[in-house]
């Protein structure tokens, strides 16, 4: 089963229930070589619904002491596709990364769209 690392809203129970129809069980881990950053929410309706003005994001910086904390969740292939749909609305893409534990997991990061 795929592993999914979340540092943002996919850790929230309400988001998990609306996205997957269940609460995910996970454990803490960290994403080394990345730093936490923020991306403005472009859709006013999404900003109102979330009560936030920015999305969390991760940026590769390669720093040995840089780490982003989060949770690792085991999801099905179908749930990973649901996570793709959820994250795509905010222009995020899925990449594979090695976590501090040595585990390989999927991670979402913002990608600026041109045009």
C-alpha positions in Angstrom: 0.0 0.0 0.0 1.3 3.5 -0.8 2.6 5.8 2.0 1.6 9.4 2.0 3.5 12.1 4.0 1.4 15.1 5.0 2.7 18.3 6.5 -0.5 20.2 6.0 -4.3 19.9 5.7 -4.4 16.1 5.0 -3.5 15.7 8.7 -6.8 17.3 9.7 -9.6 14.8 10.5 -12.3 16.9 8.7 -10.2 16.9 5.5 -9.6 13.2 5.8 -13.3 12.4 6.3 -14.3 14.6 3.3 -11.5 13.3 1.1 -11.3 9.6 2.0 -14.5 8.9 3.9 -12.4 7.8 6.9 -9.9 9.0 9.5 -6.4 7.9 8.6 -4.1 6.3 11.1 -0.5 7.5 10.9 2.7 8.1 12.7 5.1 11.1 12.9 8.1 11.5 10.6 10.1 14.3 9.0 11.0 15.3 5.5 14.8 16.2 5.5 16.3 18.6 3.0 13.1 20.6 2.7 11.8 23.8 4.4 8.2 24.8 5.1 6.9 27.7 3.0 3.5 29.2 2.3 1.6 29.8 -1.0 -1.3 32.3 -1.2 -4.7 30.7 -1.8 -5.9 32.0 -5.2 -9.5 30.9 -5.0 -11.5 33.2 -2.7 -14.1 30.4 -2.1 -11.4 28.0 -1.0 -9.9 30.6 1.3 -13.3 31.3 2.9 -14.0 27.6 3.3 -10.6 26.9 4.9 -10.5 30.1 7.0 -6.9 30.5 5.7 -5.2 32.9 3.3 -2.2 30.5 2.5 -1.5 26.9 1.9 1.4 25.2 3.5 4.1 24.1 1.0 7.5 22.5 1.1 10.5 23.7 -0.8 13.7 21.7 -1.5 16.7 23.4 0.0 19.0 20.4 0.4 20.1 21.6 3.9 21.2 18.8 6.1 19.6 20.4 9.1 16.4 21.4 7.3 13.4 19.2 8.1 9.6 19.5 7.8 7.5 17.6 10.4 4.4 15.7 9.5 2.6 12.4 9.5 2.9 9.3 7.4 -0.3 7.6 6.4 -0.8 4.2 4.7 -3.5 4.7 2.0 -4.9 2.5 -0.8 -4.2 3.3 -4.5 -7.8 4.6 -4.8 -7.2 6.9 -1.8 -4.0 8.1 -3.3 -6.0 9.1 -6.5 -8.5 10.9 -4.2 -5.5 12.8 -2.6 -4.3 13.7 -6.1 -7.7 15.2 -6.9 -7.8 17.1 -3.6 -4.3 18.5 -4.0 -4.6 19.3 -7.7 -7.2 22.0 -7.0 -4.4 24.0 -5.2 -1.8 23.3 -8.0 0.2 20.7 -6.0 2.0 17.8 -7.6 3.0 14.5 -6.0 6.6 13.5 -5.7 8.4 10.6 -4.0 10.8 11.4 -1.2 12.8 9.7 1.5 11.8 10.5 5.0 14.0 10.8 8.0 13.1 7.3 9.0 14.4 6.0 5.7 10.8 5.3 4.4 9.9 6.3 0.9 6.6 8.2 0.7 4.6 10.4 -1.6 4.6 14.1 -0.8 2.7 17.0 -2.4 4.3 20.3 -3.2 3.1 23.4 -5.0 4.0 23.9 -8.6 3.4 27.3 -10.2 1.5 27.0 -13.4 2.5 29.2 -16.3 -0.2 30.7 -18.5 
